[in-house]
Amino acid sequence: LQDARNRLAACRPTAVNLQWALDRVVGAAEELRGRASISVIHQAIWEEARGIHEQDRAICRAIGVAGAELLDEGSAVLTHCNAGALATSEHGTALGVIYSAVASGKRIHVFVDETRPLLQGARLSAWELSRSGVPVTLICDSMAAQVMRERRVQAVIVGADRIAANGDTANKIGTYSVACLARMHAIPFYVAAPSSTFDLTLSDGDQIPIETRDAREISEGFGRRTAPDGISIYNPAFDVTPAELISALITEFGVIRPVNTHTIREMVALK
Amino acid sequence: LQDARNRLAACRPTAVNLQWALDRVVGAAEELRGRASISVIHQAIWEEARGIHEQDRAICRAIGVAGAELLDEGSAVLTHCNAGALATSEHGTALGVIYSAVASGKRIHVFVDETRPLLQGARLSAWELSRSGVPVTLICDSMAAQVMRERRVQAVIVGADRIAANGDTANKIGTYSVACLARMHAIPFYVAAPSSTFDLTLSDGDQIPIETRDAREISEGFGRRTAPDGISIYNPAFDVTPAELISALITEFGVIRPVNTHTIREMVALK
């Protein structure tokens, strides 16, 4: 079980709530070590996992309710990567906020960054949003600035892989770019994430490990070679957005604003 | 000839020096209208075109010499799209500055944005730079901010499709994004372009027509469908970077800094 835990944990070094969920599952088994049969332990693991899933569904619903009021009727929102039903439980975190706003009767248009190199925006977010009847416009990552300049979006909302104690947030590569652009255009930039994404052992985002991935995701990501041989390729899979660029954090406990060590510790104390 | 001219001009509405070159070629023919045989006119067109090519080679060399001193020994430069030998005459404009700096003995490392949707950075700039022995690191467009944050680049240099009288510059989509990010990170942002790229009939960049292109460049750009059906796709091929984000313009007449209507008119007066 520890081998399986380590293997799963190593495949996503940046995200922290995978570790959190693995610790919970392994913990459920550890508690029964030497006191129960394999089949009873197996059942406990299964129940813990189901419990995490049910809890995450409720958390995502609460994030959606907390964030929905930040989105105005008739507005357009930009999102990056996928923080929806395909990445979390039930309706997601960032996309959950959008789904909740829509469910409350607001008309919301979503601009989706395609999110190179793996195109989670084009392949996942655009798909699940349009399947839910939310109007979607897909753009390349490099077009977000232009869309902001044309005043086509009124807010940005993204998920998170790990949030340090001061609010610095690791998320899919390109998120930091969007946060910079939102600041340049005076557009609010929101991060929606469950409290399990907070890593209060890290004082700031500089300590978050950033996974770099295979160069071929960039040079031949679509089954066709699109870059010459013999060059260097840099492929960080995540980046860190400093807290000062984040207008608010949206959690299952409500909206944290402004974003800093003090307000985050207050939220945790409430927990 | 007019039909051919109009057809060629219509295929690139944003770029202005295509119009300029077409006007020169058609002008050479017009001058001989009714006064010379078809074969003489054909020869005049050919000579005018060769003349433009030779002149453009000299202009690109002059741009390179003017800009090379802006790049520091041992520094790294970010570029977007292709403004090199494959897009202009001889060694290019933005890449020409890099080639000239390298020829003068400086070691320069180049970070190249892949430049979605058509990947001119990955397919053209990375190829020609590495073929010329310049060390290249390819990144996705969404990684430029992270590369700047890590202090891996000390300058940005790009080409231009059209420059208004006040210095607002239309260039490949994503250029404006890079200019915003350079400003956020206090990195100089340079535009290298021949004087034929200036359109002094336009007081500012709002008047530059922006070509939007086929949605399939984004949804199936690599020969494989990467976005769901039934969504909207926005595909502007260019954007406009306001003059206040441009540290300097590099032309065949030298470096224009600061960038404004006055300094640009002064350069034109010298011409």
Interface residues (C-beta under 8 A of the other chain):
Chain A: F111 D113 E114 T115 R116 P117 L119 A122 R123 A126 W127 S130 R131 P135 V136 T137 L138 I139 C140 D141 S142 M143 A144 A145 Q146 V147 R149 I173 G174 Y176 S177 C180 L181 R183 M184 I218 S219 G221 F222 G223 R224 T226 A227 P228 G230 I231 S232 I233 Y234 N235 P236 D239
Chain B: F111 D113 E114 T115 R116 P117 L119 A122 R123 A126 W127 S130 R131 P135 V136 T137 L138 I139 C140 D141 S142 M143 A144 A145 Q146 V147 R149 I173 G174 Y176 S177 C180 L181 R183 M184 I218 S219 G221 F222 G223 R224 T226 A227 P228 G230 I231 S232 I233 Y234 N235 P236 D239
